Amino acid sequence: MKNLFKFSILSLAIAGLSYSAQAQNTTTSTPSTRTSKAVRFSIGPDAGFPVGSLSNTHNWNLGGSIQADFPVATGLDVTANAGFNNFFGKDYKIGPIDAKYNDINLIPVKVGLKYFPVENFYVQGEAGASFIANKNNIGANQSAAFTYAPQIGVLFPVGDKNYIDAGIRYESNTKFTTNGNSNNFFGIRVAYAFDLK
């Protein structure tokens, strides 16, 4: 899974830069996706894998999110994102007994900035809170954790004011318990996006 993720990062970066270069070198290229003043919505699945101490107890995560991008300047958006992530617990043994870590259910709510340094390729940074939906099941004494998420991505036009928004991010959540560790993961989001105008 980790090798697949590294390959995905490299592929996405190459695809984004290649697409941007090709679009800028053709006279009939699609106009820059962020010269319009339209609010853009996107919705899609999220997946990834934990790193650090979270990877000791959980295998991978799956969920989804919805995001709104509000243009504030040419090539710059303010973003608002909400979603759900389920982290699947690993199996382990206590002597002869098979056991499993409980899944972790997070509801992240984030705001941030999305900047297009070249056409269709963006860098994004978000921060907010992840609300723990199953706090009692995982023994957490916090109801929410601070979260931040730097990301890179590419918008692929698929029709008039419609796009596929593919991004890769590193997301970090602070401790769920007083003496715990931060909870970090790498994630991939592939969403359907559309302009309101």
C-alpha positions, 0 to 999 in steps of 0.5 A: 500500500505504501509503495502504491501511495508513493507511485500515486504521488509521483504519477499525480505530480508528473500528470499535473505538471505535464497537463499544465505544460501542454495546456500552456503551450497550446493556443486552444487550451482550456482557460485557467481553472481559477480565473473565473469567479465561480464557487466550486464544489467537489465531492468524492472518496478519501483513502489512505494509510496511517503512519507513525504510532497510528500505523501500529494499531490501524491498517488503512482508512476509507471515507469521503468528503465534500469541499467548497472553493471560494475564489478570492483572487486569481489563482487563489481560493479559500476552502471549506471541507468536511468529511468522514474517515474510518480507520480500520483496526489491526488484528493482534493476539493476547496469548492464544486469543485473537483480538482486534483494535477498534476502528476509529471514526473521525469527522474532520472539518477544515478551512484553508487556502488553495493556490494554483501556481500553474494552470490546473496544478495546486497546492493546498493547506488546511487546518481545523478539527477532527471530531471523534465519533466513537470516543468511548469505543477507542478509550479517547478522553478528547472529543476533538483533535486539532488537524492540519493537512498540506496537499498537492493536486491536479484538476482535470477538466472533463466537460464544461465547468466540470472536473476531476479533482485528484489530490494527495495530502499528509494529515495530522491529528493531535492526541485523542488521549492525554498521554497519547501520540499524534495520529497521522496519515497520508491520504488520496482524494479523487473528487467530482468538482463543478462550478456553480456558474 
